Amino acid sequence: MPSPQVMLDQTRLNRIRLWMDSYVEQRKYAGSSLLLHHKGSEAFFHASGLRSVEENLPFERDTLVRIYSMTKPVTSVALMMLAEQGLFHLDAPLSEFIPEFQSMQALIPGAERLDQTEDATTPTLHQLLTHTSGFSYPFNPGLLPAAMDEQDLIFKPDQGLLADRVRDLASLPLAFRPGSRWEYSVSIDVLGRVIEVVSGQPLDRFYEQEIFAPLDMSQIGFSVPAGAGGRFASLYTPLSGDAMALNSAELGSDTLRLVDHAGQSPFEETTTFSGGGGLISTIDDYAKFTEMLRNRGVGNGHRLLGSKTVEFMMRNHLPGDIASMGPQSFAEQPMEGVGFGLGGSVVLNPSRARVPGSVGDFSWGGMASTFFWIDWENDLTAVFFTQLSPSSSYPSRAELKAMVLAAMIE
């Protein structure tokens, strides 16, 4: 239960302004914004720097950003909304919805070739939700990621119908037997296709009708809204090569090298509805989503999920922490002392995670260094926006959580 005595010290919160400004001054981030809600009311907002260095445009409250993997909690909520209707159970095999996954093969341990496989069970919806399915991402190490990279299987916004990309994925083996390991993956993109099959609607329409409209989220979607291109932030990277090479250490001479911008962005003509990383949003719209979760399924006077369902989603669904599941993948959060729920990570032990926070904190981030968390104990939600890829470039998330926690005074 939330602690009613906790207050936010404004003097201490103001340290965050200086921290955000310093990231801009040091050319780590072009710009950023932070929005905190405490006990359901706005407690802090600050925006710093630029959404476009080249055009000298300020990073503002209505700036649109690529939230990438912060799309995953939205997809997880959508799936659970359908589960609440009794349309399936979470132990259902993926092949019940997408027949191409009927007969699965998994790479044998220590495989050196893609054809060194063994029979494997079809992953369940629950395994997809928790990244224990055997799927992967092209930027992870290993044979399957290399094959995915060769086929550019990462569900970019301009890669055609979601059904076609999922069918391509089904032609590849799993990286490991489902349930045996944790590996960050495109599994939530696959669940986006499951949502389409079960609902009979394209993913963008289901989101709009069932989540965005009820929560009054008018500035979120898979494409930049018509006429809003001027508010769309540019994407930068400090890397000399691919900005999505999340494990790369190839730093370039420019810490803010332009990668994607309004007028030439695939997000302006989206054809692939990526449930794992395809949404763009303003900070206020995403805060409405996080506040709905903090309020256990209710937002803008509408109940999207039952309170017990939300509590179920935000429990740890792994046998232990992520680190105990032998991960071989990039992750945007700590793995020690942190478990995984449905759509995000769950803090089990802040000291093991080495990041100040509360037991039960639920969070996730995006490739462009965006981040959110829900602190149940202190009745707080936080949404941080910026546009720098990869998210592993700087320890901004840990630093930010430490400063917010330091401002909580009893």
N, C-alpha and C positions, 0 to 999 in steps of 0.2 A: 504494500500500500504506500502511496506517496506520503512524504513527510510534510505536514502542513506548516512546520516551523521554518522551512528553508526559504530564504530570501536571496535575491540577486543583488549584489553590491555593485552599484553603477560605477563607482570609481575603479573597481577591479575589472569590470566589463570594458571600460575605456582602454585598458591595456590592449584589448583585441584590436581596436582601431589602429594603434601604433604598430602592432604586429602585421596587420594587413597592409598598411602603408609601407612598411619596411620591405615586404615581399615585392611590392611594386618598384620601390626605389632601387632594389638590388637586381631588378630585371629577372626575378624568378617567375613571377606571374605578371601578365599584362594588366590584369585587373581581377577583382573578386568581390563577392558579396556574402554576407552572413545574416541569417534571420533566426532569431530565437523566440520561441513561445514558452511561457511558464504559466502553469495552471490554466491553460487555455487562452491566455492573452499575450499579445505581442510584448516582448520584454526588451528586445534589442534588434536594431538593424544598422548595418553600415555597408557602404559600397566604396570601393577604392580603385583607382587606376582606370584603365581603358578597356573597352570591348574591342576596339580596333586601334592598334598602334599606328598603322599606316594612314588611317583617316582621322586620327586624333579624336575618336568618339568615346565619351565616358562610359564606364561600366555602371549601369543604373539598375534601379529596382525592376524595371520592365524588360531588361535585357534577356534575350532568349539564348539558351546554351544547350549543347549536346549533353544529355545526362548519361548517355551510354548505359552502363550496367545498373544504374539506379532505375532502369526500366524493369529489371528483374522482380523487384517487390510488387510492382503493378501487375505483372503477369501472374505472379503467385497468388495475389488477391483475386484476380479474375478467375483462376482455376478453382480456388476454394469457394467462390460464389456459386460455381456450377456444382461443385461437390455437395454444397449445402442443399441443393435441390434433389439429391439422391440420384444424379445422372451417372455416377461412377464412384468407386472407392479408390483410395490412394494406392492400394496394392494391386490394382489392375495393371496388366502388362501393356506396354506401349502398343503392341501389335493389335490390340482390340480396336484401336482408333486409326492406326496407320499400318496396314497389312505388310508393307515392305520390311518391317522389323520383325517378321514372324520367326525366321530362322537366323539366329545370331551366331557370330563367331567372335572370339576375343583373342588377342595376341597372347601367345604363351609367355610366361615369365622369362625375361632375357632374350626375347625374340630379336633377331637381327634383320629379318625381312618381313614384309607385310603379309606374306603368305604363310608365315609360321603361326598358325592359329589352332584353336580348339573350340569345340562346341560350348556355347554359353547360353544361359537363360536370357530371355528378353527383359530389359530393365523395366521396372515398374514406374508409375507416375511419381511415387514417393522418392525413388532413387533419382529420378530426374530433378525433382525439386531440391534435393539435398546434395547434388553434384557427386553422387556415388554411382552413377549410371554406367560408367565406362566410356562416355563421350569425352571430348577434349576441346581445346582451342588451338588454332594454328601457331600461336606464339608460345605454347608450352614445349618443353623438350620431349623428344621421343619420336617413334615411327609414325604413329597416327597423326600427331600434329604436323609432321613433315608432309604427309600425304594430303592433309587438309590444306596446308599452305600451298601446295602445288595446284590444287583445284580452287584456291581462293575461297574456301568454305568458311566464311566468317560472318555471313549475313549482313553485308553492307547495304546501305539504303538503295543502291542502284543495281541489285542483282536479280531482279525479276520476282516471280511469284514465290511466296514462302513455301508452298507445297512442292515446287520443283527443287528448291534448295534442300529441303528435308529429304526428298527422294534421293538426291545425290549423296547425302550423308549416310543413308541406309546401305549404300553400296560398299561402305568401308567397314572393317572390323572394329570392335571395341578395343580400347587401350588396355582393359583389364576386365575380369569377371565382375558383373554388377554387384555392388555391395561390399567389395573387398577393399576399396580404397576411396579416397576423396580426391577429386581432380576438377578444378574449375573448368567449365565447359559450356558448349552451346546447347546444353540440355533445356534451358529455359526457352530458347528459340523453338525447339521441338515442341515444347508444351504450348507455345503460341499457336502452332498448327493444330494441336489437340483441341484447343479452345475453339478454333475455327470449325473443326469437324463436329464437335459436340453441339455447338450453338447454331451452326448453319450460317454463320456470318463471317465476313472478313474481320481480321483482328482489330483493325482500326475502328470499324463500326461498333463492334462489341465494346471496346474501351469507351468510345464516345457515349453510347447509350446507357451503359451500365455503371460506369465509374465517373467519367469526366463531367457529364451533364449533371448528375445528381450532386456532385461536390462543387459545382460551379467553377470547374477548371476549364476556362475558355482559351487559355494560352498554352496548351500542351497538345502534342500530337506527333505524328511521324514525319510531318513536313512543316517547313516554315509557313506560317499563315500568310495568306495573300496580303500583300502590302506591308508586311512586317519585316522585310529583309534588312531594313536599316537598323533594326534592333537585334539582329542576329550576330552574336559575338564571333570573332575570328578564333581559330584554333592554332595553337603554337606548340612547338617542341624544342627542347634543348639538345636533341639528338641530331647527329649529322646524317643519319639514315632514316629508316622507316619510323615514324612517330608511334606506330603501334607495336614496335618491337620492345615489349615491356621489360624484357630481361637484358636489353642491350646497355652497354656502358660506353657506346661510341658518342661521346659528347662532341658537339660542334663548336665552332667559334662564336656562334650567336645563340644565346640562351632563349631567345624568343624568335625562332625561325617560323615563318608563316607556313601553315599546312593547308588550311581550308578557310574560305571566307565567303561572305554573302556575294551573290552574283555568279559564283562558280562552284557552288556546293551541291553535292548529290542530295543533300537533305531538302533541297528546294523542289525536287521532282522525285520523291521517294516511290519506289516500286516494290520494295521488300519490307514487309512489316516485321521488324526484328523485335520479338518479345524479350530478347536478352540484352538489347542495347540500342534500340532505334529511336527512342523518344527525345524530343527537345521540349524545353519548358522554361517558364519564368520561375523565379524563386518563390513567389507567393502561391502559384498553382501547386508546386510540389509540396509546399508547407501545408496546404489544405489536405493533401494525401497523408502526410505524416501525422497531422493532427487527428485525422480520422482513425488511424491506427492507435494513437495514444488514447483516444476516446473509445477504444475497443469496438470499432466498427461503425460508429456514427459520425457523420459530418454533414454540415449544412442542412440539418434537420432530416437527413435520410440515413437509414441503416443499410449499409452495404453487406456487412457480415455480422453474425452473432458474436456476442462478447466472448463466449467460450471458444469459438473458432479462432479468433484473434489471439487469445491466450495460448491456444494449441500451436499456432504458427510461430509464436515467439519463444517457445521452449526449445531446448537443444534436442535435435533429432538424431544425433550421432551417439555412438557408444561412449565416447569421451570427447576430448577436444579435437580440433582439426588435425593438429600435429600428430596425434595418436593414430590417424588414419593413413599415414605414409604418403602424404601429398608430394607429387613431383611437378607441381604446376605453380605458375604465378598466382598470387592472391593479393587482393587489394586491402586486406586487413591482416592483423597478427593471427598466427595459427596456434600458438601456445596459450593456454588459458581461455581459449575462445572456441565455442561450439558453433553449430549451424542449425538454424531453424528452417522455416519455409519462406525463402525470399531474402534472407539476410543472416548476419552473424549474431551470436548471442554471447555476451561476456559471462564466463563461468568463474573466473578468478582474475581480477584486475592486476594483481601483483605478478601473476604468471604472464599476463599479456603485456606487462610493463608499460601500460598506458592508464593514467588515472581515469576512473569511471566508477560505475555502480554495477554490482552483480545483476545480470538481466538486461543490461543495455542492448538494444537491438539496432543494428546499423548495416549500411552497405555504402559503397562508393562507385564511382564511374571512372573510366579510362582517362578522362580529361581532368582528373583530380577533384571532381565534385564529391560530396560526402553528406550523409545525413545520419543522425542517430536519435533514438528515443530513449530517454532516461525515465523509466517508470518510477523509480524510487524518489526522484526529485521533481516528477511531474513536468518534464521539460522535453521539447523537441528542438532540434537544430538542423538547419539546412545551409550548407556551404557550397557556393558556386564559383568556379573559375574555369579556364579553358586551356590547360596545359597537359599534353600527353607525352610520356606515360605518367600515370599517377604515382609511380614509385620514385619520381624525380626528387622530391623533397619530403621531409617528415611532417608536413603541414597538419595532417589529421591528428597525430598524436599531440602536437603542440597546441592545436586548437582545443582539443578535449581537455587538456591540462588547464588551460586558461579559463575555460567555462566552469570547470569544476572548482577552480580556485575562487570564483566569484560567488559560489553558493555558500551562504553564511547562515548558521542557525542561531 
